[in-house]
Amino acid sequence: MINQYWVTVQFKISAVIFFAICSFTARAQDSVRQLMLTDAVKMAMEQNRQIGLAKKDEQIAQSQFKQTDAIFLPQVNLSYTGFTTNQPLSAFGFKLQQAKVQQADFNPAILNKPGATGNVLTQLSVQQPLYNPDQAYMRKAAAEQTAVYAFTTQRTAEAVELQVTNAYLQLEFSYEVVGVLEEALKTVKDIYRFTNDRYQQGLLQKSDVLNVAVQVKAAETGLAEAKSQIVTLSDQLGLLMNAPKGLVYKTVPVAMDTVVAVTDSAPVDRADFKAMKTAVDAYDLSIKSTKMSMLPKINGFANYQFNDKKLFGFGANAYMAGLQLSWDIFKGNQAKNKMATQMLEKNKLQQQLQDNMEQTATEIRKVNRQIADNIYRVTQQSLAVESASEALRIVQNRYTQGLINTTDVLQAQTQLSQQKMGYAQAVFMKKSAISYLHFLTITK
């Protein structure tokens, strides 16, 4: 009775597990989407967070440049201020501003002790920049800085394109690995069935069956890990595209034309190099701005005001306008030392640019060699796969005839899987090297 109950429970549990697995499989199939590399790159260009942040920096630089419009436009200020005082000079001045001075106000007793005197001042002030050469060069430097961020955004997009391409190629390679492992698992299972049949007939030993069974389990484990890697790489690719989570992407084979850089020198028109060159130009303009700060400046000013002793009163009115010539003759060598600092920073940036270009030239030579090596490796691995396939066919025929043992056929099958893996890896490395060379030499 207990055994019958236990069998019933096992059956129910097995049924639940079976339906759960079926449900999970159906959901997984629904979440698999075919994705082309061009579509992945396009989506990343539109939605990637790194590119979005770079564009924000570019917008900030543009906004900062617009702030320099102030060197041409007038500044207008409107103020409304109330005062009260018993200070003799200010009290008399308030009455003058209000145009309400009388003969009695000249009484010494009133002049010396005027009592609380109020004044409400409404004033409109205007300042107009006329000649500020240092600010003009600073505006030009800000414009160059805006261009620096534009080039930085471009290079960020190129870097994201490389990341997406590499992630896609890794995913494509993982699918190749899954294909190789599925084929290997099928072959090993066929060997297991044949070996088990021979064992049942008393023609082979139990150890032969166990050896093949171990190989089956190893192949199943490797296949499960490879499929898990596909999910992981899909998550990474989705993160780069800022796509919804939980999707598994099915790749479309990517054909990349074999390219070799015409020259080993770094492309001077690459976006990051152009950004650094533009930054150097911005330093030149900043240095000129600092020099010009030692020249005289001319600015205009004017104000119009109402004075009244009553709140919200607009009694007497007056205006004042003029030009101001100002010249900072000596500021403790501040401008001189600032120029020296800017010059050092400029020289440092120029050295960094030179170093980056030399490193890029070295990388280009290195990647050219890698591409050539991988092309040769693809050819060699293709021949190795053909030889390993033929070797497995021969060994399987001899195994079915009882001429060799189980270990030999398992070794032949393992060798074929390894060579196919090597071929897939060689193709992946060749494509990755071509993609990296494109990143090193791209000039848009």
C-alpha positions as CSV (number, residue, x, y, z in Angstrom):
1,M,0.0,0.0,0.0
2,I,2.8,2.4,0.9
3,N,4.7,1.5,-2.3
4,Q,1.6,2.2,-4.4
5,Y,1.1,5.6,-2.6
6,W,4.8,6.5,-3.2
7,V,4.5,5.6,-6.9
8,T,1.4,7.8,-7.2
9,V,3.3,10.7,-5.6
10,Q,6.3,10.2,-7.8
11,F,4.0,10.2,-10.9
12,K,2.4,13.5,-9.8
13,I,5.7,15.1,-9.0
14,S,7.1,14.0,-12.4
15,A,4.0,15.4,-14.1
16,V,4.4,18.7,-12.4
17,I,8.1,18.9,-13.4
18,F,7.3,17.9,-16.9
19,F,4.6,20.6,-17.4
20,A,6.9,23.2,-15.7
21,I,9.7,22.3,-18.1
22,C,7.4,22.5,-21.1
23,S,6.1,25.9,-19.9
24,F,9.6,27.2,-19.4
25,T,10.7,25.9,-22.8
26,A,7.7,27.6,-24.5
27,R,8.5,30.9,-22.7
28,A,12.2,30.6,-23.7
29,Q,11.2,30.0,-27.3
30,D,9.0,33.1,-27.3
31,S,11.8,35.2,-25.9
32,V,14.3,34.2,-28.6
33,R,14.7,36.9,-31.3
34,Q,16.7,36.8,-34.5
35,L,19.0,39.8,-34.7
36,M,21.2,41.0,-37.4
37,L,24.5,42.8,-36.6
38,T,23.4,45.9,-38.5
39,D,20.2,46.1,-36.5
40,A,22.1,45.6,-33.2
41,V,24.5,48.5,-34.1
42,K,21.7,50.8,-35.1
43,M,19.8,50.1,-31.9
44,A,22.9,50.8,-29.9
45,M,23.5,54.1,-31.7
46,E,20.0,55.2,-30.8
47,Q,19.7,53.9,-27.2
48,N,23.1,53.2,-25.7
49,R,23.6,54.9,-22.4
50,Q,27.3,55.7,-23.0
51,I,26.5,57.6,-26.2
52,G,23.6,59.3,-24.4
53,L,26.0,60.6,-21.7
54,A,28.5,61.7,-24.3
55,K,25.7,63.7,-26.0
56,K,24.8,65.3,-22.6
57,D,28.4,66.5,-22.2
58,E,28.2,67.9,-25.7
59,Q,25.0,69.7,-24.9
60,I,26.6,71.1,-21.7
61,A,29.5,72.4,-23.7
62,Q,27.1,74.1,-26.1
63,S,25.2,75.7,-23.3
64,Q,28.4,77.0,-21.7
65,F,29.4,78.5,-25.1
66,K,26.1,80.3,-25.3
67,Q,26.9,81.9,-21.9
68,T,29.7,83.8,-23.7
69,D,27.0,85.8,-25.6
70,A,27.2,88.1,-22.6
71,I,30.4,89.7,-24.0
72,F,28.2,91.3,-26.8
73,L,24.8,91.8,-25.1
74,P,23.9,94.4,-22.6
75,Q,23.2,93.5,-19.0
76,V,20.1,95.1,-17.5
77,N,19.2,95.2,-13.8
78,L,16.0,96.5,-12.2
79,S,16.0,97.1,-8.4
80,Y,13.6,98.4,-5.9
81,T,15.2,99.4,-2.5
82,G,13.9,101.1,0.6
83,F,16.1,103.0,3.1
84,T,15.8,104.7,6.4
85,T,18.5,106.6,8.3
86,N,19.3,109.4,10.8
87,Q,22.8,109.8,9.5
88,P,23.1,113.5,8.6
89,L,24.8,113.3,5.3
90,S,22.7,110.4,4.0
91,A,19.5,112.0,5.2
92,F,20.2,115.3,3.4
93,G,21.3,113.3,0.4
94,F,17.9,111.5,0.3
95,K,16.1,114.8,0.3
96,L,18.3,116.0,-2.6
97,Q,17.6,112.9,-4.6
98,Q,13.9,113.3,-4.0
99,A,14.2,117.0,-5.1
100,K,12.4,118.1,-1.9
101,V,15.1,120.3,-0.2
102,Q,13.6,123.4,1.4
103,Q,15.1,126.5,3.1
104,A,14.3,125.1,6.5
105,D,16.4,122.0,5.8
106,F,19.5,124.1,6.0
107,N,18.9,124.8,9.7
108,P,22.0,123.5,11.5
109,A,19.9,121.8,14.1
110,I,18.0,119.9,11.4
111,L,21.2,119.2,9.5
112,N,23.0,117.8,12.5
113,K,20.1,115.8,13.9
114,P,17.7,115.1,11.0
115,G,15.8,112.3,12.7
116,A,14.6,109.2,10.7
117,T,14.6,110.0,7.0
118,G,13.3,107.5,4.4
119,N,13.9,107.0,0.7
120,V,12.6,104.5,-1.8
121,L,14.9,104.0,-4.8
122,T,13.7,102.4,-8.0
123,Q,16.6,102.0,-10.4
124,L,17.2,100.6,-13.9
125,S,20.9,99.9,-14.7
126,V,22.4,99.0,-18.0
127,Q,25.9,97.8,-18.7
128,Q,27.1,97.4,-22.3
129,P,30.4,95.6,-23.1
130,L,32.3,97.5,-25.8
131,Y,35.9,96.4,-26.0
132,N,37.0,93.3,-24.0
133,P,39.6,91.4,-26.2
134,D,40.3,88.8,-23.6
135,Q,36.6,87.8,-23.5
136,A,36.5,87.6,-27.3
137,Y,39.3,85.0,-27.3
138,M,37.7,83.1,-24.4
139,R,34.5,82.8,-26.5
140,K,36.5,81.3,-29.3
141,A,38.1,78.9,-26.9
142,A,34.7,77.9,-25.7
143,A,33.6,77.2,-29.3
144,E,36.6,74.9,-29.8
145,Q,35.7,73.1,-26.6
146,T,32.3,72.5,-28.0
147,A,33.9,70.9,-31.0
148,V,36.0,68.7,-28.7
149,Y,32.9,67.2,-27.1
150,A,31.4,66.6,-30.6
151,F,34.4,64.6,-31.6
152,T,34.3,62.8,-28.3
153,T,30.7,61.8,-28.9
154,Q,31.7,60.5,-32.3
155,R,34.5,58.4,-30.9
156,T,32.3,57.1,-28.1
157,A,29.8,55.9,-30.7
158,E,32.6,54.2,-32.6
159,A,33.7,52.4,-29.4
160,V,30.2,51.3,-28.7
161,E,30.0,49.9,-32.2
162,L,33.1,47.9,-31.6
163,Q,31.7,46.6,-28.3
164,V,28.4,45.6,-30.0
165,T,30.3,43.9,-32.8
166,N,32.5,41.9,-30.5
167,A,29.5,40.9,-28.3
168,Y,27.6,39.8,-31.4
169,L,30.6,37.8,-32.8
170,Q,31.0,36.1,-29.4
171,L,27.4,35.2,-29.5
172,E,27.8,33.9,-33.0
173,F,30.8,31.8,-31.8
174,S,28.8,30.4,-28.9
175,Y,26.1,29.2,-31.3
176,E,28.8,27.5,-33.3
177,V,30.1,25.8,-30.1
178,V,26.5,24.7,-29.4
179,G,26.3,23.2,-32.8
180,V,29.5,21.3,-32.5
181,L,28.6,20.0,-29.0
182,E,25.1,18.9,-30.2
183,E,26.7,17.0,-33.1
184,A,29.3,15.5,-30.7
185,L,26.5,14.5,-28.3
186,K,24.6,12.8,-31.1
187,T,27.7,10.9,-32.2
188,V,28.5,9.8,-28.6
189,K,25.0,8.7,-28.0
190,D,25.1,6.6,-31.2
191,I,28.4,5.1,-29.9
192,Y,26.7,4.4,-26.6
193,R,23.8,2.6,-28.1
194,F,26.0,0.5,-30.3
195,T,28.3,-0.3,-27.3
196,N,25.4,-1.1,-25.0
197,D,23.9,-3.5,-27.7
198,R,27.3,-5.3,-28.0
199,Y,27.5,-5.5,-24.2
200,Q,24.0,-7.0,-24.0
201,Q,25.2,-9.6,-26.6
202,G,28.2,-10.3,-24.4
203,L,30.7,-9.0,-27.0
204,L,32.0,-6.0,-24.9
205,Q,32.8,-5.4,-21.3
206,K,30.8,-3.3,-18.8
207,S,33.8,-0.9,-18.6
208,D,33.3,0.0,-22.3
209,V,29.7,1.0,-21.7
210,L,30.7,3.0,-18.6
211,N,33.4,4.9,-20.6
212,V,31.0,5.9,-23.2
213,A,28.4,6.8,-20.6
214,V,30.9,9.2,-19.0
215,Q,31.6,10.8,-22.4
216,V,27.8,11.3,-22.9
217,K,27.5,13.0,-19.5
218,A,30.5,15.2,-20.2
219,A,29.0,16.2,-23.6
220,E,25.7,17.0,-22.0
221,T,27.3,19.1,-19.4
222,G,29.4,21.0,-22.0
223,L,26.3,21.6,-24.1
224,A,24.3,23.0,-21.1
225,E,27.2,25.4,-20.2
226,A,27.4,26.5,-23.9
227,K,23.7,27.3,-23.9
228,S,24.0,29.2,-20.7
229,Q,26.8,31.2,-22.2
230,I,24.4,32.2,-25.0
231,V,22.0,33.6,-22.4
232,T,24.8,35.5,-20.7
233,L,26.1,37.0,-24.0
234,S,22.5,37.9,-25.0
235,D,22.2,39.9,-21.7
236,Q,25.5,41.7,-22.4
237,L,24.4,42.5,-26.0
238,G,21.0,43.7,-24.7
239,L,22.7,46.0,-22.2
240,L,24.7,47.6,-24.9
241,M,21.6,48.2,-26.9
242,N,19.6,49.2,-23.8
243,A,17.0,46.7,-24.8
244,P,14.4,44.9,-22.6
245,K,15.9,42.3,-20.3
246,G,15.4,38.6,-20.6
247,L,15.7,38.3,-24.4
248,V,17.9,35.7,-26.1
249,Y,19.2,36.7,-29.5
250,K,19.7,34.4,-32.4
251,T,22.5,35.6,-34.6
252,V,22.7,35.7,-38.4
253,P,26.1,34.7,-39.9
254,V,28.3,37.7,-40.4
255,A,30.5,38.0,-43.5
256,M,33.4,40.3,-43.0
257,D,35.7,41.1,-45.9
258,T,39.3,40.6,-45.1
259,V,41.0,44.0,-45.0
260,V,44.6,45.1,-44.3
261,A,45.6,48.6,-43.4
262,V,47.3,50.3,-46.4
263,T,49.7,52.1,-44.1
264,D,51.0,51.5,-40.6
265,S,50.7,55.2,-39.6
266,A,47.8,56.3,-37.4
267,P,44.9,58.1,-39.2
268,V,45.2,61.8,-38.3
269,D,41.5,62.4,-39.0
270,R,40.3,59.8,-36.4
271,A,37.7,61.4,-34.1
272,D,39.7,61.1,-30.9
273,F,42.8,62.6,-32.5
274,K,40.8,65.4,-33.9
275,A,39.4,66.0,-30.4
276,M,42.9,66.3,-29.0
277,K,44.1,68.6,-31.8
278,T,41.0,70.8,-31.3
279,A,41.7,70.9,-27.5
280,V,45.3,72.1,-28.3
281,D,43.8,74.9,-30.5
282,A,41.5,75.8,-27.5
283,Y,44.6,76.1,-25.3
284,D,46.2,78.5,-27.9
285,L,43.1,80.7,-27.7
286,S,43.0,80.6,-23.9
287,I,46.6,81.7,-23.8
288,K,45.8,84.6,-26.1
289,S,42.9,85.5,-23.9
290,T,45.2,85.6,-20.9
291,K,47.6,87.9,-22.8
292,M,44.7,90.2,-23.8
293,S,43.5,90.5,-20.2
294,M,46.5,92.8,-19.6
295,L,45.2,95.3,-22.2
296,P,42.7,98.1,-21.3
297,K,39.0,97.4,-21.4
298,I,36.2,99.8,-22.4
299,N,32.6,99.4,-21.2
300,G,29.5,101.6,-21.2
301,F,27.0,102.1,-18.4
302,A,23.8,103.9,-17.7
303,N,21.1,104.0,-15.0
304,Y,17.8,105.7,-14.6
305,Q,16.2,106.1,-11.1
306,F,13.2,107.3,-9.2
307,N,13.5,108.5,-5.6
308,D,10.5,109.1,-3.2
309,K,9.9,109.0,0.5
310,K,6.7,107.0,0.1
311,L,6.5,103.3,-0.5
312,F,5.8,102.6,-4.2
313,G,6.3,106.2,-4.9
314,F,8.0,107.4,-8.1
315,G,8.8,111.1,-7.4
316,A,12.0,112.7,-8.6
317,N,13.8,111.0,-11.5
318,A,17.4,111.2,-12.6
319,Y,19.8,109.5,-15.0
320,M,23.5,108.9,-15.3
321,A,25.5,107.5,-18.3
322,G,29.1,107.2,-19.1
323,L,32.1,105.2,-20.5
324,Q,34.6,103.3,-18.3
325,L,38.2,102.7,-19.3
326,S,39.8,100.2,-17.0
327,W,43.3,98.8,-17.1
328,D,44.7,96.2,-14.7
329,I,48.3,97.5,-14.7
330,F,49.7,95.0,-12.2
331,K,48.0,92.0,-10.6
332,G,51.0,90.3,-8.9
333,N,52.2,88.4,-12.0
334,Q,48.8,86.5,-12.1
335,A,48.4,86.7,-15.9
336,K,52.1,85.7,-16.5
337,N,51.9,82.6,-14.2
338,K,48.5,81.7,-15.7
339,M,50.0,81.7,-19.2
340,A,52.9,79.6,-18.0
341,T,50.5,77.0,-16.6
342,Q,48.4,77.0,-19.8
343,M,51.5,76.5,-21.9
344,L,52.5,73.5,-19.8
345,E,49.1,71.9,-20.1
346,K,49.1,72.5,-23.8
347,N,52.5,70.8,-24.2
348,K,51.4,67.9,-22.1
349,L,48.3,67.4,-24.3
350,Q,50.5,67.6,-27.5
351,Q,52.7,64.9,-26.0
352,Q,49.8,62.7,-25.2
353,L,48.5,63.1,-28.7
354,Q,51.9,62.0,-30.2
355,D,52.1,59.0,-27.8
356,N,48.5,57.9,-28.7
357,M,49.3,58.1,-32.4
358,E,52.5,56.1,-32.0
359,Q,50.6,53.5,-30.0
360,T,47.9,53.3,-32.6
361,A,50.5,52.7,-35.3
362,T,51.9,49.9,-33.3
363,E,48.5,48.4,-32.8
364,I,47.7,48.6,-36.5
365,R,50.9,46.6,-37.3
366,K,50.0,44.1,-34.6
367,V,46.4,43.6,-35.9
368,N,47.6,43.2,-39.5
369,R,49.8,40.4,-38.4
370,Q,46.9,38.9,-36.4
371,I,44.6,38.9,-39.4
372,A,47.2,37.2,-41.5
373,D,47.8,34.6,-38.8
374,N,44.1,33.9,-38.4
375,I,43.6,33.6,-42.1
376,Y,46.3,30.9,-42.1
377,R,44.8,29.3,-39.0
378,V,41.3,29.1,-40.6
379,T,42.8,27.3,-43.6
380,Q,44.7,24.9,-41.4
381,Q,41.8,24.2,-39.1
382,S,39.5,23.5,-42.1
383,L,42.0,20.9,-43.4
384,A,42.2,19.5,-39.8
385,V,38.4,19.1,-39.6
386,E,38.4,17.2,-42.9
387,S,41.1,14.9,-41.7
388,A,39.5,14.4,-38.3
389,S,36.1,13.6,-39.9
390,E,37.7,11.0,-42.2
391,A,39.6,9.5,-39.3
392,L,36.4,9.2,-37.2
393,R,34.6,7.6,-40.1
394,I,37.4,5.0,-40.5
395,V,37.6,4.4,-36.7
396,Q,33.8,3.9,-36.4
397,N,33.8,1.4,-39.3
398,R,36.6,-0.6,-37.6
399,Y,34.9,-0.3,-34.2
400,T,31.7,-1.8,-35.6
401,Q,33.8,-4.7,-37.0
402,G,35.3,-5.2,-33.5
403,L,38.9,-4.4,-34.7
404,I,39.5,-1.6,-32.2
405,N,38.5,-0.8,-28.6
406,T,36.0,1.9,-27.3
407,T,38.8,4.2,-26.2
408,D,40.0,4.7,-29.8
409,V,36.6,5.7,-31.2
410,L,36.0,8.1,-28.3
411,Q,39.4,9.7,-28.9
412,A,38.6,10.1,-32.6
413,Q,35.3,11.7,-31.8
414,T,36.9,14.1,-29.2
415,Q,39.6,15.0,-31.8
416,L,37.0,15.9,-34.3
417,S,35.1,18.1,-31.8
418,Q,38.3,19.8,-30.8
419,Q,39.2,20.6,-34.5
420,K,35.7,21.9,-35.2
421,M,36.0,24.1,-32.1
422,G,39.4,25.3,-33.3
423,Y,38.0,26.2,-36.7
424,A,35.1,28.2,-35.1
425,Q,37.5,30.0,-32.8
426,A,39.8,30.8,-35.7
427,V,36.9,32.3,-37.7
428,F,35.8,34.3,-34.6
429,M,39.4,35.6,-34.0
430,K,39.7,36.6,-37.6
431,K,36.4,38.6,-37.6
432,S,37.3,40.2,-34.2
433,A,40.7,41.3,-35.5
434,I,39.1,42.8,-38.7
435,S,36.5,44.6,-36.5
436,Y,39.3,46.0,-34.3
437,L,41.3,47.2,-37.3
438,H,38.2,49.0,-38.5
439,F,38.0,50.7,-35.1
440,L,41.7,51.7,-35.2
441,T,41.5,53.2,-38.7
442,I,38.0,54.6,-39.0
443,T,37.7,58.2,-40.2
444,K,34.2,59.5,-40.8
